[in-house]
């Protein structure tokens, strides 16, 4: 932490029960600059939360980050972030009105071998998600490739372009033929397609 008053840096500022006390005779126009370090941290999920077990979320200061499909060619739920991957934060004035993003090297696991395909990871602040194109989003990222479903070998069906009568904003028509099977109908860990919120209507694929 660094503190400056009127541009002059204070030497060794200390906290008192979580508060920074500045005792001086204040004048109109005085300025205080507070520089708080915000390193990128990996926050580990609680082991009792089965859906997120052994996964990490990215956090910078008080801000939690997420990964959106709109920024990636690979399915976000098939990506993993190696423990040694370097992560860098930088500010983007051209994105979402100006946000600090996190970049790094992630990967997807290939289904027909033990290989992996590198992926450029871009994470945005969680508060800013779902303000662009629809698609999947995730906060919790696997570090171990064994935790993610491998990308299957393409088939004639999986290469087909899917058309639908309606798709929920946060779903993906491509989930219909991505060859990924959910363990149950409530599984939210993989991409999905629904017609929500159309009820009692005729829909088609």
WOJO-V489165 format. One record per run of one state. SS is the DSSP state (2 for helix, 1 for strand, 0 for the rest). FROM is the first residue (numbers start at 0). TO is the last residue. If there is no record, write none. Layout:
ss = {SS SS}
from = {FROM FROM}
to = {TO TO}
This chain:
ss = {0 1 0 1 0 1 0 1 0 1 0 1 0 2 0 1 0 1 2 0 2 1 0 1 0 1 0 1 2 0 1 0 1 0 2 0 1 0 2 0 2 0}
from = {0 1 5 7 9 14 16 18 20 31 35 39 44 49 52 54 60 62 68 71 75 78 80 86 92 98 110 115 125 128 136 138 140 142 144 147 150 151 155 159 172 177}
to = {0 4 6 8 13 15 17 19 30 34 38 43 48 51 53 59 61 67 70 74 77 79 85 91 97 109 114 124 127 135 137 139 141 143 146 149 150 154 158 171 176 204}
